[in-house]
Amino acid sequence: MTMVREGYQALALPKKIIAKIKTIVEEENSLYTNVTDFAKEAIREKIARLEQGKNQLRKHHKFIKFV
């Protein structure tokens, strides 16, 4: 069993996704040093897009209620 650092939780991903990320990480001009760095950035970007979308939806609903 793999030990996970305190304050962290393990995440399982399909082998095909990991393989694709590895090819990106291993490219000559890659900005990523490992699969974990790539995954963390991708997840952060997705969360930011979702939160931005929620904020836009809230503004839209406030405008509709105003009109």
Backbone bond lengths (Angstrom), bond angles and torsions (degrees), N, CA, C in turn:
res aa  C-N    CA-C-N  psi(-1)  N-CA   C-N-CA  omega(-1)  CA-C   N-CA-C  phi
1 M - - - 1.448 - - 1.530 109.02 -
2 T 1.327 116.84 132.32 1.456 121.75 -179.54 1.518 110.17 -82.06
3 M 1.310 115.59 133.70 1.467 120.31 177.55 1.530 108.86 -85.04
4 V 1.304 116.11 138.30 1.458 122.76 178.87 1.518 107.88 -109.52
5 R 1.339 115.87 137.42 1.469 119.70 -179.68 1.518 110.99 -58.45
6 E 1.317 114.96 151.08 1.461 120.76 177.85 1.532 109.10 -60.85
7 G 1.302 116.26 137.50 1.459 121.32 -178.85 1.523 112.99 87.07
8 Y 1.321 117.50 0.97 1.461 122.99 -179.94 1.509 109.75 -121.58
9 Q 1.326 115.78 163.03 1.453 121.55 174.44 1.521 107.77 -138.38
10 A 1.309 117.27 140.33 1.461 121.61 179.60 1.523 110.47 -73.67
11 L 1.320 115.43 151.57 1.457 121.86 179.42 1.525 108.04 -134.40
12 A 1.309 117.92 125.38 1.458 122.15 179.11 1.525 109.53 -94.43
13 L 1.322 115.95 133.62 1.458 122.20 177.26 1.528 108.99 -125.89
14 P 1.324 117.42 152.75 1.460 119.92 177.85 1.538 111.34 -60.10
15 K 1.331 115.37 145.56 1.467 120.81 -178.42 1.527 112.19 -57.97
16 K 1.327 117.75 -34.65 1.473 120.71 -179.87 1.524 111.24 -64.43
17 I 1.322 116.83 -38.32 1.472 120.15 178.31 1.522 109.75 -68.07
18 I 1.321 117.05 -44.04 1.464 120.83 178.47 1.524 110.33 -60.62
19 A 1.319 117.31 -42.50 1.468 121.02 179.54 1.531 110.93 -61.40
20 K 1.324 116.94 -42.57 1.473 120.65 179.46 1.526 110.21 -64.19
21 I 1.333 116.63 -44.23 1.464 120.23 178.53 1.531 110.27 -61.38
22 K 1.334 117.23 -41.24 1.467 120.83 179.22 1.523 111.32 -59.62
23 T 1.341 117.36 -40.11 1.470 119.00 179.26 1.523 110.57 -64.67
24 I 1.318 117.09 -36.35 1.469 120.98 178.24 1.523 110.07 -68.47
25 V 1.321 116.80 -45.94 1.467 121.88 -178.64 1.527 110.94 -62.48
26 E 1.321 117.25 -37.00 1.463 121.83 -176.28 1.523 114.14 -81.80
27 E 1.350 118.32 -4.58 1.462 120.52 177.07 1.523 110.13 -62.95
28 E 1.323 115.73 149.93 1.466 121.57 -174.71 1.525 113.21 -55.98
29 N 1.299 118.26 -43.16 1.467 121.52 -176.15 1.529 112.88 -102.88
30 S 1.314 116.84 24.40 1.459 120.85 -177.31 1.525 110.69 -64.67
31 L 1.321 114.74 141.47 1.467 121.11 176.50 1.528 111.34 -86.63
32 Y 1.328 116.73 -4.85 1.458 121.56 -175.01 1.525 110.63 -107.31
33 T 1.337 115.66 145.40 1.463 119.74 179.80 1.523 112.06 -99.33
34 N 1.339 116.93 -20.39 1.464 119.47 179.25 1.524 110.51 -161.16
35 V 1.308 115.28 171.44 1.472 122.30 -177.89 1.522 110.89 -61.01
36 T 1.319 116.55 -40.46 1.468 120.54 -178.14 1.520 111.30 -61.81
37 D 1.330 117.80 -44.85 1.470 120.56 178.92 1.525 111.15 -60.87
38 F 1.327 116.28 -42.90 1.465 120.37 178.48 1.521 110.54 -61.19
39 A 1.339 116.37 -48.25 1.463 120.78 -177.18 1.530 111.65 -63.41
40 K 1.340 116.87 -42.79 1.468 119.45 179.60 1.525 110.91 -61.70
41 E 1.328 117.24 -43.50 1.464 119.34 179.93 1.529 111.30 -65.91
42 A 1.318 116.86 -42.19 1.467 120.49 179.89 1.530 110.99 -61.79
43 I 1.312 116.61 -41.79 1.467 120.82 -179.91 1.528 110.59 -68.31
44 R 1.327 117.02 -41.82 1.477 119.94 177.34 1.524 111.30 -60.83
45 E 1.351 116.52 -42.92 1.465 120.29 178.96 1.528 111.00 -63.22
46 K 1.317 117.37 -40.87 1.462 120.92 179.50 1.528 110.68 -64.21
47 I 1.321 116.54 -44.10 1.476 120.46 177.97 1.525 110.19 -60.69
48 A 1.325 117.42 -43.69 1.467 120.96 -179.93 1.528 110.77 -61.72
49 R 1.346 117.75 -42.09 1.469 120.60 178.85 1.517 110.96 -64.42
50 L 1.325 116.38 -41.81 1.470 119.72 179.32 1.522 111.11 -64.45
51 E 1.328 116.90 -43.49 1.464 120.09 179.15 1.522 111.18 -65.28
52 Q 1.325 117.11 -38.96 1.460 120.65 178.23 1.534 109.75 -63.56
53 G 1.320 116.38 -41.38 1.459 120.63 178.40 1.518 111.69 -63.28
54 K 1.332 117.25 -40.61 1.468 120.89 177.87 1.518 110.54 -63.40
55 N 1.333 117.02 -41.54 1.462 120.61 179.90 1.519 110.66 -64.28
56 Q 1.334 117.58 -40.62 1.462 120.33 178.51 1.521 110.60 -66.05
57 L 1.329 116.41 -38.62 1.459 120.20 179.13 1.526 110.44 -65.27
58 R 1.333 116.93 -41.01 1.468 120.14 178.09 1.532 110.67 -61.60
59 K 1.329 117.03 -43.37 1.468 120.72 179.29 1.520 109.91 -61.90
60 H 1.325 116.76 -41.22 1.458 121.80 179.98 1.531 110.26 -62.96
61 H 1.331 116.89 -44.65 1.460 120.41 179.70 1.530 111.59 -65.10
62 K 1.334 117.40 -38.05 1.472 120.45 177.31 1.525 109.57 -63.35
63 F 1.344 117.02 -40.51 1.455 120.90 -179.97 1.522 110.29 -64.87
64 I 1.322 117.18 -43.16 1.473 121.28 -179.79 1.530 109.98 -62.51
65 K 1.322 117.67 -42.36 1.465 120.74 178.55 1.524 111.10 -64.59
66 F 1.335 116.89 -32.81 1.443 122.27 -179.47 1.528 111.08 -69.87
67 V 1.331 116.68 -38.47 1.466 122.26 -176.54 1.457 110.86 -76.93
